[in-house]
Amino acid sequence: MVAPLPTGVDDPLRLREMLGRAASLATAHRLPSVVVGMAGREGDLLFPEVVAFFASALRMDDTILRLTRERVVMMLTDVDREGAERIVRRLLAEFRERFATLEDPPILLGFFEVAPGTSYLTVKQVLPTVFGVEASDADERSGSS
């Protein structure tokens, strides 16, 4: 029997599945996707609310995975990096308006564009880009080798 993951943390295999889906869309359908990393400050009580808001606002084809309490990865399909940045900015502005925060939540963002024709993606390629960390740190967090 597999031990359950801590509440609110997705299975690292789901991240690999997400990346496989992005590569599949890029190869089979020539569709771009963007993997977006969102990192909140440790202990930030607002960040989980932002994540829940994003999850409710994303399209059916988009995906959001929680890696840790303060780190989330999203895949936005059929959009390039510029479009993904507009979507994220718009959702942050809507969150701020809906919940009357004085300023945008303190979230670090990173973007990895999956261009049409990309046939294979790894966690080592994507996580260091979206979170600005060394590959060995990303491996440790995601459980990949």
PAKOL-987020 format. One line per 3 residues: for each residue x, y negated, z of N, C-alpha, C. Coordinates in pm, whole numbers, padded with zeros to 5 digits, always signed. Example, Ala and Ser with C-alpha at 12.3 -4.5 7.8 and 13.67 -1.06 7.14 Angstrom:
+01319/+00569/+00780/+01230/+00450/+00780/+01320/+00330/+00780 | +01285/+00225/+00708/+01367/+00106/+00714/+01290/-00003/+00787
This chain:
+00084/+00118/+00000/+00000/+00000/+00000/+00089/-00124/+00000 | +00052/-00222/-00083/+00128/-00345/-00094/+00082/-00442/+00013 | +00179/-00504/+00082/+00145/-00602/+00186/+00083/-00725/+00120
-00021/-00782/+00180/-00083/-00901/+00121/+00010/-01020/+00127 | -00004/-01109/+00029/+00073/-01232/+00027/+00015/-01329/+00128 | +00097/-01422/+00179/+00044/-01524/+00268/-00070/-01599/+00200
-00165/-01645/+00278/-00280/-01717/+00225/-00235/-01835/+00139 | -00295/-01845/+00022/-00266/-01958/-00067/-00143/-01941/-00152 | -00080/-01823/-00153/+00040/-01801/-00233/+00009/-01694/-00337
+00035/-01725/-00463/+00009/-01631/-00571/+00123/-01533/-00588 | +00093/-01419/-00646/+00188/-01314/-00676/+00289/-01364/-00780 | +00420/-01348/-00756/+00520/-01392/-00854/+00502/-01325/-00990
+00443/-01206/-00994/+00419/-01141/-01123/+00320/-01222/-01206 | +00231/-01291/-01142/+00136/-01376/-01215/+00208/-01489/-01287 | +00319/-01537/-01229/+00398/-01639/-01296/+00458/-01582/-01424
+00511/-01462/-01417/+00566/-01398/-01537/+00456/-01376/-01641 | +00337/-01337/-01596/+00224/-01320/-01688/+00188/-01453/-01754 | +00190/-01561/-01677/+00159/-01693/-01731/+00260/-01730/-01839
+00387/-01708/-01812/+00490/-01741/-01910/+00478/-01653/-02034 | +00443/-01526/-02015/+00421/-01438/-02129/+00305/-01485/-02214 | +00201/-01533/-02150/+00085/-01586/-02224/+00124/-01711/-02302
+00205/-01798/-02242/+00250/-01919/-02312/+00332/-01881/-02435 | +00422/-01783/-02419/+00503/-01739/-02533/+00415/-01674/-02639 | +00316/-01598/-02598/+00224/-01534/-02692/+00145/-01638/-02772
+00094/-01740/-02705/+00022/-01846/-02774/+00114/-01919/-02872 | +00238/-01940/-02833/+00334/-02010/-02917/+00371/-01928/-03040 | +00378/-01797/-03024/+00418/-01710/-03134/+00299/-01673/-03223
+00196/-01617/-03164/+00084/-01564/-03242/-00006/-01673/-03300 | -00026/-01781/-03225/-00121/-01883/-03268/-00057/-02017/-03300 | +00076/-02024/-03283/+00151/-02148/-03309/+00098/-02265/-03227
+00053/-02234/-03102/+00001/-02338/-03013/+00106/-02378/-02910 | +00126/-02507/-02890/+00216/-02549/-02784/+00147/-02537/-02648 | +00226/-02522/-02546/+00178/-02525/-02407/+00283/-02600/-02327
+00243/-02644/-02210/+00338/-02710/-02120/+00321/-02649/-01982 | +00434/-02609/-01925/+00436/-02562/-01787/+00472/-02683/-01701 | +00388/-02711/-01603/+00406/-02828/-01517/+00434/-02780/-01376
+00540/-02829/-01317/+00570/-02803/-01177/+00527/-02922/-01094 | +00457/-02896/-00986/+00416/-03001/-00892/+00471/-02965/-00755 | +00545/-03056/-00696/+00601/-03031/-00563/+00561/-03144/-00470
+00499/-03106/-00360/+00464/-03203/-00257/+00569/-03203/-00147 | +00562/-03301/-00062/+00655/-03305/+00053/+00615/-03198/+00152 | +00715/-03143/+00219/+00689/-03040/+00319/+00597/-03095/+00427
+00491/-03020/+00454/+00396/-03060/+00557/+00293/-03163/+00514 | +00297/-03206/+00387/+00201/-03305/+00338/+00062/-03245/+00341 | -00029/-03304/+00417/-00164/-03252/+00430/-00251/-03283/+00309
-00212/-03381/+00228/-00289/-03420/+00112/-00262/-03329/-00009 | -00142/-03271/-00018/-00104/-03193/-00135/-00200/-03076/-00163 | -00240/-02997/-00064/-00335/-02889/-00094/-00467/-02941/-00151
-00508/-03060/-00110/-00630/-03121/-00164/-00611/-03159/-00311 | -00492/-03210/-00343/-00461/-03244/-00482/-00465/-03117/-00568 | -00406/-03010/-00518/-00403/-02883/-00591/-00545/-02832/-00614
-00628/-02836/-00512/-00767/-02791/-00526/-00841/-02877/-00629 | -00816/-03008/-00628/-00879/-03097/-00724/-00836/-03062/-00866 | -00706/-03043/-00885/-00655/-03005/-01017/-00716/-02873/-01063
-00721/-02775/-00973/-00776/-02644/-01008/-00921/-02657/-01055 | -00997/-02745/-00993/-01138/-02761/-01032/-01152/-02841/-01161 | -01051/-02920/-01197/-01061/-03008/-01313/-01000/-02949/-01440
-00920/-02844/-01428/-00853/-02789/-01545/-00951/-02714/-01635 | -00915/-02704/-01762/-00996/-02630/-01858/-00985/-02481/-01831 | -01078/-02405/-01887/-01081/-02259/-01868/-00951/-02193/-01914
-00889/-02243/-02019/-00768/-02182/-02073/-00642/-02221/-01998 | -00652/-02318/-01910/-00537/-02361/-01831/-00526/-02276/-01706 | -00408/-02274/-01647/-00383/-02189/-01530/-00308/-02268/-01424
-00338/-02240/-01299/-00264/-02299/-01189/-00229/-02189/-01090 | -00102/-02186/-01049/-00053/-02086/-00954/+00019/-02156/-00840 | -00013/-02118/-00720/+00057/-02172/-00603/+00174/-02080/-00573
+00296/-02136/-00575/+00415/-02059/-00541/+00441/-02061/-00391 | +00428/-02179/-00332/+00440/-02198/-00188/+00335/-02302/-00149 | +00330/-02338/-00024/+00233/-02440/+00018/+00259/-02572/-00053
+00386/-02603/-00080/+00422/-02732/-00139/+00461/-02726/-00286 | +00453/-02608/-00349/+00492/-02596/-00490/+00388/-02521/-00571 | +00354/-02580/-00684/+00252/-02525/-00772/+00304/-02532/-00916
+00267/-02431/-00995/+00297/-02432/-01137/+00165/-02426/-01213 | +00152/-02512/-01313/+00034/-02511/-01400/+00078/-02486/-01542 | -00008/-02422/-01620/+00015/-02411/-01763/-00102/-02478/-01833
-00069/-02580/-01910/-00169/-02651/-01989/-00152/-02606/-02134 | -00256/-02547/-02191/-00248/-02490/-02325/-00292/-02589/-02431 | -00243/-02565/-02552/-00280/-02644/-02670/-00256/-02792/-02648
-00140/-02823/-02590/-00102/-02962/-02563/+00051/-02970/-02563 | +00104/-03085/-02609/+00249/-03105/-02602/+00283/-03178/-02471 | +00411/-03205/-02452/+00454/-03266/-02325/+00387/-03401/-02302
+00383/-03483/-02405/+00320/-03615/-02391/+00174/-03602/-02349 | +00103/-03509/-02411/-00037/-03486/-02375/-00051/-03434/-02234 | +00040/-03346/-02193/+00037/-03292/-02057/+00061/-03403/-01955
+00155/-03492/-01985/+00182/-03603/-01893/+00059/-03692/-01880 | -00011/-03717/-01990/-00135/-03798/-01984/-00240/-03729/-01899 | -00256/-03598/-01917/-00356/-03523/-01839/-00324/-03531/-01691
-00199/-03509/-01655/-00160/-03511/-01513/-00180/-03651/-01454 | -00139/-03754/-01527/-00159/-03892/-01477/-00308/-03922/-01459 | -00390/-03880/-01556/-00534/-03904/-01547/-00594/-03833/-01426
-00555/-03707/-01405/-00609/-03633/-01291/-00564/-03694/-01158 | -00440/-03739/-01151/-00394/-03805/-01028/-00472/-03934/-01003 | -00499/-04010/-01109/-00577/-04133/-01095/-00720/-04101/-01051
-00780/-03998/-01109/-00915/-03958/-01068/-00918/-03912/-00923 | -00814/-03839/-00882/-00806/-03796/-00743/-00801/-03918/-00651 | -00716/-04013/-00686/-00701/-04135/-00605/-00833/-04211/-00596
-00905/-04221/-00707/-01033/-04291/-00706/-01138/-04216/-00625 | -01144/-04087/-00644/-01247/-04007/-00578/-01225/-04000/-00427 | -01100/-03994/-00385/-01070/-03978/-00243/-01014/-04105/-00180
-01022/-04215/-00252/-00986/-04348/-00200/-00850/-04351/-00132 | -00749/-04293/-00197/-00613/-04305/-00144/-00555/-04436/-00197 | -00467/-04494/-00121/-00412/-04625/-00158/-00318/-04617/-00278
-00249/-04507/-00291/-00153/-04491/-00399/-00151/-04345/-00442 | -00083/-04319/-00553/-00073/-04181/-00598/-00006/-04097/-00489 | -00054/-03975/-00470/+00010/-03887/-00372/+00158/-03868/-00407
+00245/-03856/-00306/+00389/-03841/-00332/+00421/-03701/-00385 | +00409/-03685/-00514/+00429/-03555/-00579/+00538/-03569/-00683 | +00631/-03474/-00681/+00733/-03467/-00785/+00680/-03379/-00896
+00698/-03424/-01020/+00648/-03351/-01136/+00764/-03313/-01227 | +00752/-03197/-01288/+00848/-03152/-01389/+00771/-03085/-01501 | +00822/-03098/-01624/+00752/-03047/-01741/+00846/-02961/-01825
+00794/-02849/-01874/+00866/-02760/-01964/+00774/-02732/-02082 | +00809/-02784/-02200/+00725/-02764/-02318/+00760/-02632/-02386 | +00657/-02555/-02414/+00671/-02429/-02487/+00628/-02458/-02630
+00725/-02475/-02717/+00697/-02513/-02855/+00647/-02395/-02937 | +00566/-02424/-03039/+00523/-02316/-03128/+00644/-02240/-03180 | +00632/-02108/-03184/+00742/-02023/-03230/+00826/-01966/-03117
+00810/-02019/-02995/+00883/-01964/-02880/+00834/-01822/-02856 | +00926/-01727/-02856/+00883/-01587/-02847/+00899/-01526/-02709 | +00981/-01588/-02622/+01007/-01526/-02493/+01044/-01634/-02393
+00989/-01624/-02273/+01022/-01717/-02165/+01055/-01638/-02040 | +01146/-01692/-01960/+01178/-01630/-01832/+01159/-01731/-01721 | +01143/-01680/-01601/+01133/-01764/-01483/+01260/-01848/-01470
+01376/-01789/-01503/+01504/-01861/-01495/+01509/-01980/-01589 | +01440/-01973/-01701/+01437/-02086/-01794/+01347/-02198/-01742 | +01234/-02161/-01686/+01129/-02258/-01659/+01140/-02323/-01521
+01151/-02245/-01414/+01148/-02303/-01279/+01256/-02407/-01254 | +01381/-02384/-01296/+01480/-02490/-01272/+01444/-02622/-01340 | +01380/-02614/-01455/+01341/-02736/-01526/+01226/-02805/-01455
+01123/-02731/-01418/+01005/-02796/-01361/+01024/-02839/-01216 | +01121/-02779/-01147/+01144/-02819/-01007/+01282/-02879/-00985 | +01365/-02886/-01087/+01497/-02945/-01073/+01584/-02875/-00972
+01582/-02741/-00974/+01662/-02662/-00881/+01759/-02574/-00958 | +01857/-02524/-00887/+01950/-02431/-00947/+01880/-02299/-00976 | +01923/-02229/-01079/+01859/-02104/-01119/+01858/-02002/-01005
+01964/-01995/-00925/+01967/-01897/-00816/+01862/-01928/-00711 | +01835/-02057/-00685/+01728/-02093/-00592/+01592/-02053/-00647 | +01574/-02074/-00778/+01446/-02039/-00841/+01425/-01889/-00836
+01530/-01810/-00857/+01517/-01664/-00851/+01474/-01621/-00713 | +01535/-01680/-00612/+01505/-01644/-00474/+01359/-01673/-00442 | +01308/-01790/-00488/+01171/-01828/-00460/+01070/-01742/-00534
+01103/-01708/-00660/+01006/-01636/-00741/+01016/-01487/-00728 | +01125/-01438/-00668/+01143/-01294/-00655/+01188/-01228/-00784 | +01243/-01306/-00879/+01287/-01246/-01006/+01436/-01220/-01001
+01480/-01145/-01101/+01624/-01118/-01111/+01675/-01154/-01246
